[in-house]
Amino acid sequence: MTQTVAFLGAGSMGTAILAGMIQNGTKGSDVRATTKSVASAEELSKKFGLTAFATEYQPNANSLAVEGADIVLVAVKPAYVLEVLEEVRGVISKDALVISVAAGVEIKTMEDHLPDSVAVIRAMPNTPALIQKGLTGVSKGSRVTDEQLAVAVSLFDAVGKTLVLPEEQIDALSTISGSGPAYVFYFIEEFIKTAISHGFSEEDAYLLVSQTFLGASELLVQTHGDPAELRRQVTSPNGTTMKAIAVLQEGNLNDLFFKATSAALARAKEIAQEQRK
């Protein structure tokens, strides 16, 4: 059955999800989107063959996109989510499914700003969705049917893998997979600096480190291996790798990761509290 989809906000994440849907067979003619500028609206229309509205030109752009839509994907910044939901609540279909990818805005808060019959799903994708390698956590509200949940999972499967979990875990997930790419990029950034300090050119250091991370990740995924065992396979007794691992262990890397993710989780809870006010 053909379903009409409205994208409220078409930044990098919204556009990644949109591109995944189109690649999986959704017709551009079944999609509407809103974006801030006329230029970006025209670019979306040209690229995907959809109907796009610019909020800077049409104050009722969000309502125009939502009216009659079966699925409404909210991809605006968290600070604007409730404002946008209030804006469209008068025109949204009574049996619509709202999917939010905004961090920190809880399902109950969104449900309170929508008609009682509208179902809400909260999703937390990450940036590798841009290349169809994402991981999205999905939590359903009290009004969501099994069929609607399946639709949401299918939507995010188009840009990677999907994990369905209770909402009380979604903030914790955001500190691992949501923020995780930043941790990896930071580690790579420092590793490249280290390679350069050992005499490699910047170009060679980039290749050395990026290919090492790519190869190790692919080896883990394709073999479904235990990372500890894969590490041991590289670590010869009293060899060079063992000496390096010992230094990392002395630095208490496990505790450092726990402190970092705990700080991210505390901030996620603060954002949720701010949205309730």
C-alpha atoms as one frame of an Amber mdcrd trajectory, in Angstrom:
protein
   0.000   0.000   0.000   1.338   3.418  -0.956   1.932   5.749   1.966   2.511
   9.464   1.863   5.475  10.681   3.877   6.146  14.201   5.149   9.652  15.208
   6.214   9.690  18.199   8.541  13.268  19.338   8.262  15.676  18.049   5.651
  19.138  18.519   7.066  21.876  15.924   6.683  20.128  13.253   8.760  16.674
  13.830   7.281  18.116  13.783   3.792  20.043  10.561   4.509  16.838   8.833
   5.612  14.988  10.251   2.636  17.656   9.006   0.237  17.477   5.541   1.796
  13.714   5.443   1.329  13.992   6.487  -2.311  16.656   3.837  -2.944  14.345
   1.239  -1.380  11.540   2.029  -3.778   9.601   4.948  -2.283   8.464   7.263
  -5.070   9.395  10.915  -4.819   5.832  11.767  -5.752   4.711  10.227  -2.443
   7.018  12.436  -0.383   6.752  16.031   0.793   9.424  17.896   2.683  10.023
  21.212   4.366  13.293  23.042   4.613  14.231  26.589   5.535  15.332  28.165
   2.261  13.845  28.289  -1.213  17.187  27.173  -2.643  17.320  24.004  -0.544
  13.656  23.261  -1.310  14.367  23.515  -5.029  17.435  21.292  -4.644  15.399
  18.599  -2.844  12.684  18.709  -5.479  15.200  18.368  -8.286  17.204  15.586
  -6.640  14.354  13.378  -5.407  11.343  14.402  -7.480   9.346  15.325  -4.391
   7.272  18.331  -3.363   9.248  20.654  -1.094   8.172  23.749   0.799  10.401
  26.518   2.149   9.468  27.854   5.586  11.118  31.216   4.903   8.750  31.728
   1.963   5.630  29.858   3.140   4.856  30.283   6.870   2.423  27.332   6.672
   4.938  25.075   4.918   4.885  22.410   7.640   1.086  22.218   7.592   1.073
  21.940   3.802   3.525  19.035   3.970   1.721  17.188   6.780  -1.866  17.436
   5.585  -2.992  13.963   4.465   0.395  12.339   5.186   0.468   8.812   6.630
   3.953   9.185   8.109   5.432  12.389   9.494   9.173  12.326  10.120  10.275
  15.159  12.413  13.907  16.039  11.756  14.114  19.617  13.013  16.423  20.672
  15.848  15.216  19.509  19.288  14.401  23.059  20.400  11.810  23.387  17.607
  10.106  19.980  17.818   7.216  20.958  20.093   6.647  24.206  18.227   6.393
  22.300  14.949   4.040  19.687  16.429   1.742  22.413  17.726   1.820  23.992
  14.292   0.608  20.845  12.516  -1.686  19.269  15.114  -4.747  20.839  13.514
  -4.123  19.284  10.089  -2.352  15.999  10.869  -4.280  12.834   9.952  -5.928
  11.156  12.929  -4.184   7.839  12.209  -0.797   9.300  11.259   2.498   7.926
  12.526   4.938  10.552  13.805   8.606   9.546  13.920  11.017  11.932  15.620
  14.787  11.779  15.243  15.339  14.732  17.599  17.507  14.057  20.623  16.111
  14.545  24.098  12.418  14.997  23.284  10.475  12.234  25.037   7.537  10.359
  23.522   5.063  11.468  26.209   6.020  15.109  25.657   5.386  14.758  21.928
   2.124  12.853  22.458   0.883  15.715  24.658   1.281  18.091  21.695  -0.621
  15.893  19.225  -4.183  14.546  18.884  -4.891  11.473  21.040  -5.109   9.160
  18.028  -1.692   9.999  16.570   1.064   7.438  17.237   4.602   8.507  18.098
   7.919   6.714  17.641  11.205   8.107  18.874  14.316   7.208  16.899  18.010
   7.823  17.409  20.010   7.331  14.191  23.703   8.102  13.814  25.702   9.822
  11.091  26.883   6.667   9.241  23.284   6.565   8.014  24.624   9.016   5.426
  26.345   6.053   3.723  23.723   3.396   4.621  25.901   2.099   7.487  23.933
   3.599  10.351  22.573   2.178  13.576  19.190   3.478  14.691  17.561   2.875
  18.046  13.755   2.905  17.881  11.277   3.216  20.769   7.503   3.101  20.355
   4.841   5.089  22.142   1.699   3.657  23.721  -0.429   4.252  20.594   1.874
   2.508  18.104   0.604  -0.665  16.425   2.817  -3.584  15.400   2.276  -2.594
  11.771   3.416   0.980  12.433   6.504  -0.236  14.278   7.338  -2.484  11.324
   7.044   0.527   9.002   9.487   2.510  11.133  11.974  -0.366  11.313  11.802
  -0.786   7.534  12.412   2.926   7.081  15.602   2.904   9.162  16.777  -0.452
   7.806  17.129   1.431   4.517  20.067   3.356   6.029  21.679   0.629   8.136
  20.635  -1.545  11.068  17.758  -0.969  13.522  17.454  -1.859  17.190  14.024
  -1.737  18.894  14.271  -0.983  22.597  12.336   0.607  25.491  12.467   4.391
  25.628  14.273   4.347  28.975  17.278   2.958  27.059  17.230   5.433  24.184
  19.374   8.052  25.940  21.942   5.415  26.867  21.945   4.240  23.247  22.577
   7.820  22.153  25.781   7.878  24.224  27.058   4.730  22.480  25.897   4.665
  18.848  24.614   8.227  18.567  27.747   9.925  19.898  29.938   6.917  19.106
  31.131   8.060  15.675  32.561  11.191  17.325  34.517   9.033  19.783  35.879
   6.952  16.911  36.799  10.032  14.867  38.528  11.533  17.910  40.519   8.341
  18.421  41.439   8.299  14.714  42.395  11.984  14.877  44.842  11.322  17.733
  46.120   8.130  16.126  46.950  10.046  12.921  48.858  12.636  14.955  50.804
   9.802  16.563  51.631   8.293  13.171  52.890  11.666  11.955  55.045  12.012
  15.084  56.638   8.675  14.119  57.752  10.130  10.792  54.883   9.399   8.392
  53.536  12.064   6.078  50.051  13.351   6.793  48.722  11.563   3.709  50.358
   8.248   4.603  49.281   8.553   8.240  45.678   9.089   7.151  45.807   5.995
   4.939  47.486   3.879   7.611  44.983   4.749  10.316  41.763   4.902   8.301
  42.428   1.598   6.540  43.378  -0.038   9.827  40.098   1.017  11.444  38.103
   0.026   8.362  39.777  -3.368   8.090  39.464  -4.142  11.800  35.783  -3.175
  11.826  35.018  -5.263   8.744  36.891  -8.229  10.221  34.811  -7.959  13.401
  31.516  -7.709  11.510  32.187 -10.357   8.860  33.526 -12.955  11.294  31.062
 -12.089  14.103  34.134 -12.506  16.248  34.695 -11.747  19.904  36.713  -8.496
  19.917  38.795  -9.714  22.854  39.718 -12.873  20.947  40.481 -10.920  17.766
  42.732  -8.671  19.853  44.526 -11.685  21.317  45.160 -13.026  17.802  47.179
  -9.894  17.051  48.924  -9.869  20.427  51.928 -12.192  20.484  53.297 -13.037
  23.955  55.882 -10.462  24.987  55.629  -8.849  21.543  55.234  -5.258  20.433
  51.429  -5.257  20.531  51.407  -6.660  24.060  53.600  -3.773  25.221  51.253
  -1.234  23.629  48.126  -2.872  25.057  49.710  -2.876  28.506  50.193   0.892
  28.326  46.555   1.385  27.289  45.405  -0.831  30.152  47.537   1.145  32.599
  45.661   4.233  31.411  42.410   2.610  32.593  40.709   3.009  29.218  37.610
   1.155  30.412  37.026   3.680  33.209  37.618   6.568  30.812  34.968   5.267
  28.380  32.519   4.809  31.243  33.082   8.360  32.497  32.724   9.797  28.991
  29.476   7.989  28.193  28.112   8.777  31.670  28.742  12.478  31.051  26.908
  12.231  27.728  24.001  10.415  29.394  23.727  13.061  32.112  23.517  15.762
  29.452  20.855  13.807  27.538  18.731  13.671  30.680  19.219  17.412  31.203
  17.983  18.091  27.661  14.917  15.908  28.242  14.183  17.796  31.472  14.475
  21.129  29.646  11.954  19.962  27.041   9.400  19.080  29.724   9.323  22.654
  31.041
